Amino acid sequence: MYLNKSFWSDALKAEAEQQLPVAELVKSLDKQRLLCSILKFLQSVAQSDDTINLFCHSQSIPALQVVPVLFQHSLKVAEDQSVTNLNHIFSVEPMKISSPTADAEVAIALQVLEGCYLLHRESTILVHKHKALMNILSTRGILEQGACLDALVAIMLDSSSNQMNFEECNGIDEVAILIKDTQVEENLRLKCGEFLLLLIGHVNGRETPPMMTIHDEIRQYLGEKSASLIWAAS
């Protein structure tokens, strides 16, 4: 197997400066198909130790790394577009406006991210992008939020540095907000509760957990009764 470059790097290159809305939709669908192909590839990789080892070796080569490409494209946080002058209004050249990434594309990209982290633990230290994930958790729809919670579990598994980054980004606060919001779908609220169960169960198993304040934070955000139920279940 000889790979000079990854098949996903060319397909996810930056868009041309001007694109019609229909063209952007088509490109988004193309990205979704590509991400689905990568996800199927990761599922096939997981079938044997030999293919897992080969994949892990490939991720030590910058040109073949999957995680950075995901954060550069499908999981990229849109920057605020500040207007410093009015030239774009009076000129014939339209101002470039980037469309938000499609919900399905973000959700599939998060599944790919989760798969990469589970197969290759070193991928968790390639980039620290928890702020991007927190943005998805707080602003996107139920499809992406559920996939984001799964990805966060994989990211923080046996990683003290990632657990501390999650704490610094007020991650528990974001999860608690979703649990308390009665307008949020019940399935997502239950998934948030499951996430906290996994998190507390993992932290309780460590002699020196990095998230020392996790119990106090859950009590603060959810109340004594809810916090006690979560601790008992964990």
C-alpha positions as CSV (number, residue, x, y, z in Angstrom):
1,M,0.0,0.0,0.0
2,Y,1.7,3.2,-1.2
3,L,0.1,6.5,-0.4
4,N,1.7,9.7,-1.4
5,K,-1.1,11.9,-0.2
6,S,-4.6,11.4,1.4
7,F,-7.6,11.2,-0.8
8,W,-9.5,13.5,1.5
9,S,-7.0,16.4,1.3
10,D,-7.6,17.2,-2.3
11,A,-11.4,16.8,-2.1
12,L,-11.6,19.3,0.9
13,K,-9.5,22.1,-0.5
14,A,-10.7,25.7,0.0
15,E,-13.5,26.8,-2.2
16,A,-13.1,29.3,-5.1
17,E,-13.7,32.9,-4.1
18,Q,-17.1,33.2,-5.8
19,Q,-19.8,30.4,-5.8
20,L,-23.5,30.4,-6.4
21,P,-25.7,29.1,-3.6
22,V,-26.6,26.0,-5.7
23,A,-22.9,25.3,-6.3
24,E,-22.2,25.6,-2.5
25,L,-25.1,23.1,-1.9
26,V,-23.6,20.6,-4.4
27,K,-20.2,21.0,-2.9
28,S,-21.6,20.4,0.6
29,L,-23.3,17.2,-0.7
30,D,-20.0,16.1,-2.2
31,K,-18.3,16.7,1.2
32,Q,-20.9,14.6,2.9
33,R,-20.4,11.7,0.5
34,L,-16.6,12.0,1.0
35,L,-17.0,12.0,4.8
36,C,-19.3,9.0,4.6
37,S,-16.6,7.2,2.6
38,I,-14.0,8.1,5.3
39,L,-16.4,6.8,8.0
40,K,-16.8,3.5,6.2
41,F,-13.1,3.3,5.7
42,L,-12.5,3.8,9.5
43,Q,-15.1,1.1,10.2
44,S,-13.2,-1.3,8.0
45,V,-9.9,-0.3,9.6
46,A,-11.4,-1.4,13.0
47,Q,-11.9,-5.0,11.8
48,S,-8.3,-6.1,12.5
49,D,-5.2,-5.1,14.5
50,D,-3.1,-5.0,11.4
51,T,-5.2,-2.4,9.7
52,I,-5.5,-0.4,12.9
53,N,-1.7,-0.4,13.2
54,L,-1.4,0.7,9.5
55,F,-3.9,3.5,10.1
56,C,-2.0,4.6,13.2
57,H,1.2,4.7,11.3
58,S,-0.4,6.7,8.5
59,Q,-1.5,9.3,11.1
60,S,2.1,10.0,12.0
61,I,2.5,11.5,8.5
62,P,1.2,15.1,8.3
63,A,0.0,14.7,4.7
64,L,-2.2,11.8,5.7
65,Q,-3.7,13.1,9.0
66,V,-7.5,13.3,9.1
67,V,-8.2,15.3,12.2
68,P,-6.5,18.6,11.2
69,V,-8.4,18.5,7.8
70,L,-11.7,18.1,9.6
71,F,-11.1,21.2,11.7
72,Q,-9.9,23.2,8.7
73,H,-13.1,22.5,6.8
74,S,-16.3,20.8,8.0
75,L,-15.7,21.7,11.7
76,K,-14.2,25.1,11.1
77,V,-15.7,27.9,13.3
78,A,-17.0,30.7,11.1
79,E,-15.3,34.0,11.9
80,D,-17.2,37.2,12.4
81,Q,-17.2,39.2,9.3
82,S,-16.5,42.8,10.3
83,V,-17.1,45.5,7.7
84,T,-14.4,48.1,7.8
85,N,-15.6,50.2,4.9
86,L,-18.4,50.4,2.4
87,N,-16.4,49.8,-0.8
88,H,-18.2,46.5,-1.4
89,I,-21.5,48.3,-1.5
90,F,-20.6,50.8,-4.1
91,S,-18.4,48.6,-6.2
92,V,-19.5,46.0,-8.7
93,E,-17.6,43.3,-6.9
94,P,-19.9,41.5,-4.3
95,M,-18.7,40.9,-0.8
96,K,-17.8,37.3,-0.2
97,I,-20.0,35.6,2.3
98,S,-19.4,32.1,3.5
99,S,-22.4,29.9,4.0
100,P,-22.6,27.9,7.2
101,T,-21.7,24.2,7.0
102,A,-24.6,21.9,6.5
103,D,-26.0,20.1,9.6
104,A,-25.5,16.7,8.1
105,E,-21.9,17.4,7.1
106,V,-21.0,18.6,10.6
107,A,-22.6,15.5,12.2
108,I,-20.8,13.1,9.9
109,A,-17.5,15.0,10.4
110,L,-18.0,14.6,14.2
111,Q,-18.5,10.8,13.7
112,V,-15.3,10.7,11.7
113,L,-13.5,12.6,14.4
114,E,-14.7,10.2,17.0
115,G,-13.6,7.2,15.0
116,C,-10.1,8.7,14.5
117,Y,-9.7,9.3,18.2
118,L,-10.8,5.8,19.2
119,L,-8.5,4.2,16.6
120,H,-5.5,6.5,17.1
121,R,-5.2,7.9,20.6
122,E,-2.3,10.2,19.6
123,S,-4.8,12.1,17.4
124,T,-6.2,13.7,20.5
125,I,-3.0,15.8,20.8
126,L,-2.7,16.8,17.2
127,V,-4.8,19.9,17.8
128,H,-6.8,21.4,20.7
129,K,-10.1,22.4,19.2
130,H,-12.4,22.1,22.1
131,K,-13.6,25.7,21.6
132,A,-14.8,24.6,18.2
133,L,-16.7,21.7,19.7
134,M,-18.2,23.8,22.4
135,N,-19.4,26.2,19.7
136,I,-21.1,23.2,18.0
137,L,-22.6,22.0,21.3
138,S,-24.1,25.4,22.1
139,T,-25.2,26.7,18.6
140,R,-26.0,23.8,16.3
141,G,-29.0,21.4,16.0
142,I,-29.8,18.2,17.8
143,L,-28.1,16.0,15.2
144,E,-24.7,17.8,15.6
145,Q,-25.1,18.2,19.3
146,G,-25.6,14.4,19.9
147,A,-22.6,13.6,17.6
148,C,-20.5,16.3,19.4
149,L,-21.2,14.6,22.8
150,D,-20.0,11.3,21.5
151,A,-16.9,12.9,20.1
152,L,-16.1,14.7,23.4
153,V,-16.2,11.3,25.2
154,A,-13.7,9.9,22.8
155,I,-11.5,13.0,23.1
156,M,-11.4,13.0,26.9
157,L,-10.9,9.3,27.3
158,D,-7.7,8.7,29.3
159,S,-6.5,12.2,28.4
160,S,-5.9,14.5,31.4
161,S,-4.9,17.4,29.2
162,N,-8.1,17.2,27.2
163,Q,-10.2,16.9,30.4
164,M,-8.6,20.1,31.7
165,N,-9.3,21.8,28.4
166,F,-12.9,20.8,28.6
167,E,-13.1,22.3,32.1
168,E,-11.4,25.5,30.9
169,C,-14.1,25.8,28.2
170,N,-16.9,25.5,30.7
171,G,-17.9,22.3,29.1
172,I,-20.1,21.1,32.0
173,D,-21.9,24.4,32.0
174,E,-22.8,23.9,28.3
175,V,-24.1,20.4,29.0
176,A,-26.0,21.5,32.0
177,I,-27.7,24.3,30.0
178,L,-29.0,21.7,27.5
179,I,-30.3,19.5,30.3
180,K,-32.2,22.3,32.0
181,D,-33.7,23.7,28.8
182,T,-37.2,22.2,28.5
183,Q,-37.3,23.3,24.9
184,V,-34.5,20.9,24.0
185,E,-35.7,17.5,22.7
186,E,-35.8,14.8,25.4
187,N,-33.5,12.5,23.6
188,L,-30.7,15.1,23.6
189,R,-31.3,15.9,27.2
190,L,-31.0,12.2,28.1
191,K,-27.8,12.0,26.0
192,C,-26.4,14.9,28.0
193,G,-27.2,13.0,31.2
194,E,-25.5,9.9,29.8
195,F,-22.5,12.0,28.9
196,L,-22.2,13.3,32.5
197,L,-22.5,9.7,33.8
198,L,-19.6,8.6,31.6
199,L,-17.6,11.6,32.6
200,I,-18.1,11.2,36.4
201,G,-17.6,7.5,36.2
202,H,-14.3,7.9,34.5
203,V,-13.1,10.7,36.8
204,N,-14.1,8.8,39.9
205,G,-11.9,5.9,38.8
206,R,-8.8,8.2,39.0
207,E,-6.7,8.8,42.1
208,T,-5.9,12.3,41.0
209,P,-8.6,13.5,38.6
210,P,-7.7,16.6,36.7
211,M,-11.3,17.9,37.0
212,M,-11.3,18.3,40.7
213,T,-14.3,20.6,40.8
214,I,-16.6,18.4,38.6
215,H,-18.9,17.4,41.5
216,D,-19.3,20.9,42.7
217,E,-20.0,22.2,39.2
218,I,-22.7,19.7,38.6
219,R,-24.3,20.5,42.0
220,Q,-24.1,24.2,41.2
221,Y,-25.7,23.9,37.7
222,L,-28.2,21.1,38.2
223,G,-29.0,21.3,41.9
224,E,-28.4,18.9,44.8
225,K,-31.1,16.4,43.9
226,S,-30.1,16.0,40.3
227,A,-26.4,15.9,41.1
228,S,-27.0,13.2,43.8
229,L,-28.9,11.0,41.3
230,I,-26.1,11.3,38.7
231,W,-23.5,10.4,41.3
232,A,-25.5,7.4,42.5
233,A,-25.9,6.1,39.0
234,S,-22.2,6.6,38.2
